[in-house]
Amino acid sequence: MVDGNPAGVTESDGGLNTRVLALSARAERLLSAHARTRGLVANLPQADASPLRIALLGPYSAGKSMLIAALLRLPSAAVDELVDAAPKTHEPTPYPWNDVTLVDLPGTLSGNDEHSGAARLGVRGADALMIVTTSELPGEAETAAIVEALDTDGFADRSVVVVNKMNAENSDRDVVLDEIRKRLGPFADRVPIVPTDARDHIDAINDPDLSADHRDLLFAESGVDALADELRRMVAPGVGGVRPKAQAFEILRVLADAERHWELDGEELRAAETTKKVEESISRAKQGVLITLEREREVVASVIRAAGSKSAAGVSEKDGVVPTGIARDVEEALARTMTEFDTKFSSSMRAAFEALVAEYGTEVPEPEAWVNDLDSPETAVGVSSDGASRFEGAVREVAEKGMKAGARRIHEWIGNVAAGGSEQGSLASDIATRINGTAVGQKVLNIGKKVSGETGKFKPWGRGKAAEKVADTAGKAQWVMAVMGPLIDLTGVAHDWDERKKLNGHRDTIRRHFEEEALRTRNALDDSGTRHLDEWIVEVERSLSGLTNRGAEISAERETALRGIQSLRAEATTLARPAG
């Protein structure tokens, strides 16, 4: 208690004490939630109305015990009992003084790890520090320990640095104090530095042969009374809450310990690392496909826009019709670019699959065959694994012949093929049988050995596979016809041309149509390609779940706990450290 005020808590704290204790309660709930950190709960600060604790931190033989004797104004016999030349203090030792508790900590840098450990625990339990060094000046290790206490442990505004044994021979007070300030670095202006000589103070108390003037001189030059005044100032009422700040820093230390408890090792570490490795492998595989998808969808859109420009530029000034040769070139370019997209996208999926198989074996599922779905009312787009099918040629021939009749019949016929299914008797199946009657057709349709080598006829299951290929090719042709709609559907061109003859308007219409189709196709390929990839990734993750489940569970628990810890640490930091 300081002047009747428990733990130095004052009205000027602005509710700091209440906020710190509320934060400690939240930290307790968080740490209690898991066995890893449950044991740390006991270290969290609680409401405490006991006297403030000022711990004396310093190396063995710096004179900490002598300073306590001087502050307590002990008689000679008590001084001899208190001061021990050997580092025998294993635990912090409390001494009541001026309504606070001075805590003598075991000497640091004595070579005794037990002493150093006890000193660290004593620092954690202190509200303020008296950091004791000597006129011989702290060495590198001692200087580092002092700076750690002021900075990392947060005692910069709750400390006094005492330079003891200042009246020893050959000690130049100004030189020593200047060196101490240099070693404190940025804390030199924040931490009071008090020169003392505890032995002189005790002699002034207990030597009966001293004259009054000599006694007063020793008292003054010992600096102990000045130290007492500085200690009283540091813990006086009206000073920002010493204990709440100390407790906030202790919460920070406990939370740092909690983070270390979540460092994985052994089987848990291996499980988490395996999960991370699998996730990274899957992510790499997925990213590779997405890069291909993004690049190739832009290529398709670019080809469509170029086709529109070529078509618009080729419009005849005589009758407003795009010449058959240009229309055929555009049709071939569109069919070719979609085939190339399918090939490259499928190849990227295959490469992703093979990369995962190389790492994790045959447990990795093979992706389903890629099938375009451009989601157009006139389109049932599929895959063609062959860019020079006789069927595509047949479609082009039908398209050219159908220009006079308009596009509707062509779309209807191609749509029937694309949606006709693989059953015997369907339009796609009939076309497959007809194409298979030629050597070139057999070569085109025999992928997967659907045709018997002896008879040249379909195997029992081969007709359906061939029909699917025909339907896929028809779907692609249907998409080409949809994009080329304004070039093929000529039913209103002649009438419109006679009435208005707006050549540039017609060209602009063609360009806009192809621009719209470029954007629609680009987005549709993006959507369908991403959906196809995501469906496969889900299957891959499911198939490798035996490798990832345990590690994922551990990692999820760890991430949840660390997020909570880091949130509390951020709040504790704002309470512990001054705004400046």
C-alpha positions as MATLAB code, in Angstrom:
seq = 'MVDGNPAGVTESDGGLNTRVLALSARAERLLSAHARTRGLVANLPQADASPLRIALLGPYSAGKSMLIAALLRLPSAAVDELVDAAPKTHEPTPYPWNDVTLVDLPGTLSGNDEHSGAARLGVRGADALMIVTTSELPGEAETAAIVEALDTDGFADRSVVVVNKMNAENSDRDVVLDEIRKRLGPFADRVPIVPTDARDHIDAINDPDLSADHRDLLFAESGVDALADELRRMVAPGVGGVRPKAQAFEILRVLADAERHWELDGEELRAAETTKKVEESISRAKQGVLITLEREREVVASVIRAAGSKSAAGVSEKDGVVPTGIARDVEEALARTMTEFDTKFSSSMRAAFEALVAEYGTEVPEPEAWVNDLDSPETAVGVSSDGASRFEGAVREVAEKGMKAGARRIHEWIGNVAAGGSEQGSLASDIATRINGTAVGQKVLNIGKKVSGETGKFKPWGRGKAAEKVADTAGKAQWVMAVMGPLIDLTGVAHDWDERKKLNGHRDTIRRHFEEEALRTRNALDDSGTRHLDEWIVEVERSLSGLTNRGAEISAERETALRGIQSLRAEATTLARPAG';
ca = [
       0.000    0.000    0.000;
       1.252    3.460   -0.891;
      -0.162    6.149    1.422;
      -3.278    4.016    1.972;
      -3.800    3.228   -1.731;
      -3.742   -0.515   -2.605;
      -1.232   -1.442   -5.283;
      -0.779    2.115   -6.457;
      -4.127    2.076   -8.291;
      -5.366    5.636   -8.662;
      -8.236    7.521  -10.185;
      -5.763    8.764  -12.796;
      -5.501    5.210  -14.122;
      -8.586    5.976  -16.209;
      -9.961    2.482  -15.565;
      -6.684    0.833  -16.587;
      -6.852   -1.621  -13.704;
     -10.370   -2.718  -14.678;
      -9.433   -3.133  -18.340;
      -6.312   -5.161  -17.527;
      -8.217   -7.538  -15.254;
     -10.968   -7.940  -17.865;
      -8.310   -8.766  -20.458;
      -6.748  -11.289  -18.076;
     -10.148  -12.970  -17.678;
     -10.528  -13.254  -21.456;
      -7.020  -14.671  -21.723;
      -7.938  -17.235  -19.074;
     -10.942  -18.400  -21.100;
      -8.847  -18.662  -24.253;
      -5.964  -20.563  -22.637;
      -8.314  -22.876  -20.726;
      -9.903  -23.998  -23.981;
      -6.991  -26.280  -24.886;
      -4.826  -28.683  -22.919;
      -1.678  -27.200  -24.460;
      -2.116  -23.865  -22.716;
      -4.309  -24.717  -19.738;
      -1.318  -24.870  -17.411;
      -0.456  -21.220  -18.143;
      -3.679  -19.910  -16.641;
      -2.132  -19.891  -13.157;
       0.428  -17.312  -14.362;
      -2.184  -14.774  -15.425;
      -2.525  -11.761  -13.111;
      -5.528  -11.519  -10.814;
      -6.963   -8.732   -8.684;
      -4.212   -7.894   -6.165;
      -4.403   -5.345   -3.340;
      -1.082   -6.332   -1.776;
       1.721   -3.731   -1.452;
       3.617   -2.885   -4.611;
       6.702   -4.999   -5.227;
       9.993   -3.320   -6.178;
      12.479   -5.985   -7.235;
      16.234   -5.475   -7.057;
      17.841   -6.850  -10.227;
      21.565   -7.039  -10.734;
      24.645   -9.240  -10.776;
      26.081  -11.026   -7.767;
      28.203   -8.709   -5.595;
      26.639   -5.511   -6.940;
      25.490   -4.741   -3.394;
      21.721   -5.356   -3.628;
      21.486   -6.768   -0.119;
      23.594   -3.901    1.246;
      21.254   -1.399   -0.417;
      18.261   -3.054    1.241;
      20.052   -2.883    4.583;
      20.756    0.800    3.978;
      17.178    1.586    3.000;
      15.915   -0.308    6.056;
      18.522    1.492    8.246;
      19.488   -1.802    9.877;
      21.881   -2.019   12.814;
      25.248   -3.709   12.373;
      24.189   -7.144   13.622;
      21.210   -7.232   11.235;
      23.378   -6.050    8.378;
      25.822   -8.892    8.938;
      22.953  -11.359    8.977;
      21.410   -9.972    5.805;
      24.501   -9.505    3.680;
      26.037  -12.743    2.482;
      29.074  -12.756    0.216;
      28.155  -16.084   -1.482;
      25.296  -16.310   -3.970;
      23.074  -18.411   -1.705;
      19.777  -16.660   -2.370;
      17.838  -19.171   -4.441;
      14.475  -17.444   -4.311;
      13.257  -13.846   -4.236;
      13.351  -12.555   -0.652;
      10.825   -9.860    0.405;
      11.523   -6.962    2.800;
       8.765   -4.516    3.838;
       9.788   -0.882    3.349;
       7.781    2.321    3.310;
       4.459    0.560    2.553;
       5.966   -1.334   -0.390;
       7.885   -4.603   -0.594;
      11.513   -4.647   -1.650;
      12.279   -8.010   -3.260;
      15.907   -9.117   -3.246;
      16.375  -11.314   -6.318;
      19.126  -13.928   -6.729;
      22.169  -12.473   -8.446;
      22.343  -12.715  -12.197;
      25.522  -13.441  -14.174;
      26.829  -15.523  -11.274;
      27.205  -18.634  -13.419;
      24.321  -20.272  -11.557;
      21.441  -21.022  -13.918;
      19.135  -21.693  -10.991;
      19.790  -18.198   -9.670;
      19.230  -16.605  -13.085;
      15.967  -18.505  -13.536;
      14.706  -17.424  -10.132;
      15.655  -13.830  -10.943;
      13.631  -13.948  -14.163;
      10.597  -15.220  -12.244;
      11.106  -12.424   -9.739;
      11.107   -9.856  -12.512;
       7.809  -11.270  -13.812;
       6.255  -10.779  -10.382;
       7.558   -7.238   -9.857;
       5.600   -4.008  -10.213;
       8.775   -1.905  -10.510;
      12.530   -2.468  -10.691;
      15.604   -1.190   -8.934;
      18.337   -2.125  -11.404;
      21.631   -2.311   -9.537;
      25.077   -2.055  -11.092;
      28.389   -0.651   -9.815;
      30.919    2.044  -10.542;
      32.994   -0.631  -12.283;
      30.394   -0.274  -15.067;
      28.265   -3.063  -16.503;
      29.859   -5.346  -19.056;
      28.307   -6.340  -22.368;
      26.177   -9.163  -20.933;
      24.979   -7.052  -18.009;
      24.181   -4.114  -20.293;
      22.107   -6.437  -22.527;
      20.224   -7.706  -19.447;
      19.476   -4.139  -18.324;
      18.200   -3.095  -21.756;
      16.058   -6.242  -21.937;
      14.441   -5.382  -18.612;
      13.733   -1.823  -19.724;
      12.576   -2.650  -23.246;
      11.302   -6.210  -23.671;
      10.038   -6.510  -20.096;
       8.554   -3.024  -20.242;
      10.076   -1.495  -17.097;
      11.419    1.668  -18.744;
       8.883    3.874  -16.936;
       8.870    1.806  -13.752;
      12.578    1.574  -12.946;
      15.471    3.249  -11.195;
      19.060    2.476  -12.188;
      21.322    2.460   -9.145;
      25.095    2.789   -9.636;
      26.430    1.441   -6.316;
      29.929    1.656   -4.768;
      30.384    5.134   -6.213;
      32.644    6.290   -3.392;
      35.278    3.680   -4.127;
      38.767    4.949   -4.835;
      39.553    5.981   -8.408;
      35.854    6.446   -9.240;
      35.134    9.612  -11.164;
      31.406   10.166  -10.628;
      30.825   12.257  -13.758;
      32.721    9.858  -16.015;
      30.917    6.818  -14.608;
      27.458    8.392  -14.929;
      28.194    9.514  -18.482;
      29.212    5.957  -19.407;
      26.056    4.561  -17.792;
      23.910    6.915  -19.872;
      25.656    5.800  -23.051;
      24.989    2.158  -22.208;
      21.324    2.829  -21.524;
      21.037    4.284  -25.022;
      17.484    5.486  -25.813;
      16.399    4.858  -22.205;
      18.909    7.267  -20.651;
      16.355   10.111  -20.632;
      13.492    7.953  -19.365;
      15.087    6.136  -16.443;
      16.419    7.937  -13.338;
      20.091    7.151  -12.584;
      21.015    7.378   -8.905;
      24.669    7.078   -7.721;
      24.940    5.402   -4.296;
      27.346    3.859   -1.834;
      25.355    1.627    0.483;
      28.377    0.819    2.689;
      28.932    4.506    3.480;
      25.261    4.900    4.410;
      25.389    1.908    6.766;
      28.593    3.212    8.318;
      26.952    6.567    8.877;
      24.134    4.787   10.721;
      26.203    2.419   12.834;
      29.684    3.895   13.416;
      29.563    5.494   16.911;
      32.887    7.229   16.418;
      31.700    9.526   13.639;
      31.158   13.193   14.339;
      27.769   14.672   13.481;
      29.231   16.587   10.528;
      31.045   13.543    9.216;
      27.880   11.449    9.635;
      25.795   13.987    7.724;
      28.411   14.095    4.961;
      28.364   10.301    4.583;
      24.565   10.267    4.485;
      24.545   12.919    1.766;
      27.287   11.401   -0.345;
      25.945    7.829   -0.034;
      22.959    8.761   -2.209;
      20.676    6.305   -0.394;
      18.298    9.025    0.796;
      18.100   10.314   -2.812;
      17.353    6.735   -3.900;
      14.583    6.469   -1.308;
      13.051    9.705   -2.604;
      13.166    8.380   -6.195;
      11.518    5.112   -5.182;
       8.758    6.955   -3.349;
       8.202    9.173   -6.377;
       7.989    6.189   -8.704;
       5.179    4.495   -6.735;
       3.454    7.570   -5.336;
      -0.322    8.083   -5.741;
      -1.152   10.052   -8.849;
       1.491    8.262  -10.888;
       0.019    6.203  -13.770;
      -1.007    2.760  -12.504;
       2.182    0.860  -11.790;
       0.566   -2.468  -11.050;
      -1.894   -2.466  -13.984;
       0.999   -1.831  -16.369;
       3.015   -4.583  -14.714;
       0.039   -6.935  -15.036;
      -0.468   -5.984  -18.689;
       3.161   -6.902  -19.387;
       2.715  -10.164  -17.518;
      -0.270  -10.948  -19.741;
       1.992  -10.298  -22.734;
       4.592  -12.706  -21.349;
       1.995  -15.401  -20.669;
       0.583  -15.033  -24.173;
       4.102  -15.280  -25.620;
       4.507  -18.516  -23.649;
       1.177  -19.699  -25.059;
       2.407  -19.117  -28.604;
       5.484  -21.210  -27.860;
       3.231  -23.997  -26.541;
       1.656  -24.116  -29.982;
       4.961  -24.834  -31.685;
       4.491  -28.315  -33.146;
       6.945  -31.177  -32.981;
       7.047  -34.949  -33.386;
       4.076  -36.659  -35.017;
       1.981  -33.501  -34.927;
       4.624  -31.524  -36.760;
       4.995  -34.246  -39.382;
       1.220  -34.419  -39.850;
       0.960  -30.638  -40.241;
       3.909  -30.561  -42.645;
       2.370  -33.348  -44.732;
      -0.916  -31.465  -44.897;
       0.852  -28.276  -45.898;
       2.867  -30.104  -48.545;
      -0.251  -31.727  -50.038;
      -2.118  -28.419  -49.994;
       0.794  -26.658  -51.700;
       1.024  -29.422  -54.329;
      -2.689  -29.204  -55.078;
      -2.477  -25.414  -55.164;
       0.417  -25.558  -57.651;
      -1.470  -27.995  -59.850;
      -4.594  -25.844  -59.763;
      -2.655  -22.654  -60.424;
      -0.984  -24.162  -63.463;
      -4.358  -25.021  -64.991;
      -5.792  -21.595  -64.160;
      -2.862  -19.877  -65.846;
      -3.499  -21.920  -68.990;
      -7.236  -21.223  -68.782;
      -6.691  -17.488  -68.431;
      -4.234  -17.367  -71.317;
      -6.195  -19.558  -73.718;
      -9.594  -17.971  -73.076;
      -8.039  -14.647  -74.069;
      -6.673  -16.275  -77.226;
     -10.152  -17.534  -78.158;
     -11.683  -14.098  -77.521;
      -8.962  -12.463  -79.607;
      -9.582  -14.841  -82.529;
     -13.334  -14.149  -82.373;
     -12.755  -10.380  -82.435;
     -10.311  -10.766  -85.336;
     -12.862  -12.908  -87.167;
     -15.438  -10.159  -86.714;
     -13.082   -7.538  -88.077;
     -12.240   -9.728  -91.068;
     -15.903  -10.453  -91.753;
     -16.917   -6.800  -91.439;
     -14.122   -5.682  -93.736;
     -15.142   -8.304  -96.296;
     -18.782   -7.217  -96.608;
     -19.573   -6.734 -100.305;
     -20.444   -3.199 -101.296;
     -22.695   -4.647 -103.987;
     -25.081   -6.775 -101.953;
     -23.927   -6.522  -98.303;
     -23.031  -10.245  -98.180;
     -19.800  -11.656  -96.774;
     -18.169  -13.707  -99.545;
     -18.288  -17.474  -99.061;
     -14.491  -17.723  -99.004;
     -14.170  -15.263  -96.146;
     -17.031  -16.890  -94.250;
     -15.358  -20.272  -94.648;
     -11.999  -18.895  -93.434;
     -13.726  -17.395  -90.403;
     -15.545  -20.647  -89.712;
     -12.307  -22.632  -89.892;
     -10.495  -20.154  -87.657;
     -13.247  -20.369  -85.035;
     -13.373  -24.156  -85.111;
      -9.589  -24.359  -84.990;
      -9.195  -21.973  -82.051;
     -11.800  -23.841  -80.006;
     -10.099  -27.135  -80.791;
      -6.784  -25.645  -79.739;
      -8.356  -24.341  -76.529;
      -9.760  -27.765  -75.751;
      -6.414  -29.421  -76.465;
      -4.373  -27.009  -74.343;
      -6.822  -26.912  -71.468;
      -7.071  -30.696  -71.441;
      -3.259  -30.930  -71.615;
      -2.907  -28.624  -68.606;
      -5.370  -30.772  -66.650;
      -3.398  -33.868  -67.644;
      -0.116  -32.228  -66.599;
      -1.625  -31.288  -63.225;
      -2.875  -34.847  -62.781;
       0.477  -36.407  -63.682;
       2.336  -34.052  -61.330;
       0.127  -35.114  -58.420;
       0.393  -38.789  -59.356;
       4.180  -38.458  -59.340;
       3.997  -37.217  -55.747;
       1.117  -39.223  -54.293;
       0.608  -42.225  -56.563;
      -2.482  -43.753  -58.028;
      -4.721  -42.523  -55.218;
      -5.044  -39.301  -57.215;
      -8.243  -39.522  -59.314;
      -8.045  -38.882  -63.041;
     -10.026  -35.818  -64.150;
     -13.160  -36.359  -66.191;
     -12.890  -35.617  -69.899;
     -13.200  -31.874  -70.539;
     -16.492  -30.843  -72.128;
     -17.168  -27.227  -73.038;
     -20.402  -25.731  -71.821;
     -20.802  -22.256  -73.270;
     -24.351  -21.991  -71.961;
     -25.817  -20.521  -75.137;
     -29.463  -21.080  -76.106;
     -28.238  -22.265  -79.502;
     -25.185  -24.111  -78.284;
     -24.411  -27.563  -76.946;
     -20.672  -27.375  -77.138;
     -18.522  -30.457  -76.577;
     -15.006  -31.616  -77.099;
     -13.310  -32.690  -80.262;
     -10.040  -34.478  -79.813;
      -9.405  -34.177  -83.541;
      -9.212  -30.968  -85.533;
      -9.473  -32.475  -89.008;
     -12.507  -34.723  -88.681;
     -14.383  -35.566  -91.890;
     -17.489  -34.718  -89.945;
     -16.360  -31.111  -89.544;
     -15.863  -30.961  -93.281;
     -19.352  -32.325  -93.767;
     -20.723  -29.662  -91.460;
     -19.000  -26.917  -93.437;
     -20.431  -28.320  -96.652;
     -23.917  -28.362  -95.195;
     -23.439  -24.830  -93.917;
     -22.452  -23.513  -97.328;
     -25.367  -25.228  -98.984;
     -27.718  -23.950  -96.342;
     -26.858  -20.264  -96.673;
     -29.795  -19.703  -98.998;
     -32.185  -21.315  -96.574;
     -30.856  -19.433  -93.587;
     -29.211  -20.544  -90.402;
     -32.215  -21.834  -88.519;
     -32.365  -25.174  -90.336;
     -28.600  -25.624  -89.980;
     -28.756  -24.994  -86.223;
     -31.717  -27.313  -85.900;
     -29.949  -30.134  -87.762;
     -26.619  -29.684  -85.946;
     -28.454  -29.399  -82.642;
     -30.170  -32.716  -83.299;
     -26.782  -34.325  -83.902;
     -25.202  -32.732  -80.843;
     -28.076  -33.761  -78.584;
     -28.825  -37.037  -80.329;
     -27.042  -39.260  -77.809;
     -25.062  -42.395  -78.416;
     -27.892  -44.904  -78.795;
     -28.008  -46.902  -82.009;
     -30.424  -45.273  -84.410;
     -29.705  -41.716  -83.226;
     -28.541  -39.171  -85.781;
     -25.069  -39.021  -84.224;
     -24.808  -42.810  -84.224;
     -25.907  -43.032  -87.859;
     -23.326  -40.425  -88.901;
     -20.627  -42.272  -86.969;
     -21.478  -45.468  -88.795;
     -21.389  -43.698  -92.158;
     -18.054  -41.987  -91.486;
     -16.614  -45.269  -90.244;
     -17.179  -46.685  -93.713;
     -14.025  -44.947  -94.962;
     -10.406  -45.489  -93.970;
     -10.017  -41.841  -92.940;
     -13.199  -42.016  -90.897;
     -12.005  -45.134  -89.092;
      -8.748  -43.395  -88.247;
     -10.636  -40.418  -86.869;
     -13.077  -42.456  -84.812;
     -10.805  -45.313  -83.681;
      -9.325  -43.427  -80.718;
      -9.545  -45.806  -77.792;
      -9.769  -48.866  -80.113;
     -13.513  -48.632  -80.691;
     -13.264  -50.511  -84.033;
     -12.328  -54.139  -84.442;
      -9.158  -54.566  -86.547;
     -10.450  -57.731  -88.180;
     -13.871  -56.590  -89.349;
     -13.507  -52.826  -89.402;
     -16.797  -52.646  -87.528;
     -17.557  -51.118  -84.153;
     -17.012  -53.195  -81.075;
     -20.138  -53.534  -78.905;
     -19.294  -50.427  -76.859;
     -17.463  -48.597  -79.638;
     -20.496  -47.256  -81.480;
     -21.595  -45.259  -78.457;
     -18.102  -43.769  -77.980;
     -17.899  -42.837  -81.647;
     -21.372  -41.321  -81.515;
     -20.332  -39.228  -78.506;
     -17.363  -37.932  -80.499;
     -19.628  -37.038  -83.388;
     -22.049  -35.275  -81.045;
     -19.173  -33.338  -79.443;
     -17.933  -32.254  -82.851;
     -21.451  -31.225  -83.818;
     -21.665  -29.158  -80.655;
     -18.531  -27.287  -81.627;
     -19.870  -26.751  -85.120;
     -23.090  -25.469  -83.599;
     -21.122  -22.903  -81.564;
     -19.303  -21.833  -84.741;
     -22.641  -21.369  -86.512;
     -23.956  -19.327  -83.569;
     -20.977  -16.982  -83.704;
     -21.324  -16.683  -87.484;
     -25.067  -16.033  -87.320;
     -25.040  -12.643  -89.105;
     -22.906  -14.069  -91.918;
     -25.107  -17.080  -92.551;
     -28.621  -15.863  -91.835;
     -29.235  -13.875  -95.015;
     -33.043  -14.000  -95.039;
     -33.404  -10.271  -94.376;
     -30.210   -8.946  -95.902;
     -31.407   -8.405  -99.482;
     -34.590   -6.555  -98.481;
     -32.735   -4.497  -95.917;
     -30.017   -3.689  -98.455;
     -32.423   -2.490 -101.095;
     -34.161   -0.164  -98.679;
     -31.261    1.417  -96.788;
     -27.926    0.235  -98.154;
     -26.177    1.161  -94.938;
     -22.868   -0.534  -95.577;
     -21.048    0.834  -92.528;
     -24.016    0.117  -90.279;
     -24.023   -3.494  -91.439;
     -20.307   -3.769  -90.803;
     -20.702   -2.235  -87.340;
     -23.434   -4.736  -86.573;
     -21.129   -7.604  -87.508;
     -18.267   -6.213  -85.414;
     -20.528   -5.678  -82.376;
     -21.920   -9.172  -82.693;
     -18.453  -10.719  -82.757;
     -17.304   -8.488  -79.865;
     -20.273   -9.657  -77.802;
     -19.593  -13.264  -78.723;
     -15.916  -12.814  -77.797;
     -16.871  -11.544  -74.345;
     -19.586  -14.155  -73.836;
     -17.345  -17.016  -74.950;
     -14.434  -15.750  -72.838;
     -16.612  -15.627  -69.722;
     -18.280  -18.948  -70.493;
     -14.923  -20.686  -70.951;
     -13.725  -19.149  -67.713;
     -16.814  -20.306  -65.818;
     -16.987  -23.796  -67.294;
     -13.212  -24.333  -67.125;
     -13.032  -23.199  -63.500;
     -16.025  -25.343  -62.605;
     -14.476  -28.376  -64.299;
     -11.187  -27.789  -62.466;
     -12.835  -27.196  -59.087;
     -14.861  -30.405  -59.355;
     -11.663  -32.360  -59.946;
      -9.804  -30.586  -57.125;
     -12.597  -31.587  -54.725;
     -12.125  -35.200  -55.774;
      -8.348  -34.924  -55.350;
      -8.718  -33.456  -51.864;
     -11.154  -36.189  -50.940;
      -8.853  -38.923  -52.246;
      -5.859  -37.541  -50.282;
      -7.806  -36.813  -47.115;
      -6.124  -39.729  -45.364;
      -2.852  -37.800  -45.631;
      -4.282  -34.424  -44.673;
      -7.110  -34.849  -42.159;
      -5.015  -35.102  -38.981;
      -2.640  -32.328  -39.968;
      -5.513  -30.115  -41.106;
      -7.252  -30.613  -37.773;
      -4.100  -29.737  -35.834;
      -3.367  -26.749  -38.061;
      -6.936  -25.464  -37.755;
      -6.808  -25.708  -33.961;
      -3.444  -23.984  -33.946;
      -4.500  -21.175  -36.280;
      -7.661  -20.535  -34.274;
      -5.713  -20.414  -31.018;
      -2.968  -18.196  -32.451;
      -5.499  -15.736  -33.864;
      -7.054  -15.423  -30.430;
      -3.663  -15.065  -28.752;
      -2.488  -12.430  -31.219;
      -5.682  -10.439  -30.787;
      -5.228  -10.410  -27.011;
      -1.544   -9.528  -27.383;
      -2.420   -6.505  -29.498;
      -4.842   -5.283  -26.843;
      -2.396   -5.981  -24.009;
       0.292   -4.007  -25.841;
      -1.911   -0.910  -25.982;
      -2.502   -1.174  -22.237;
       1.110   -1.895  -21.320;
       2.976    0.660  -23.392;
       2.440    4.422  -23.295;
       0.968    6.010  -26.400;
       4.240    7.758  -27.228;
];
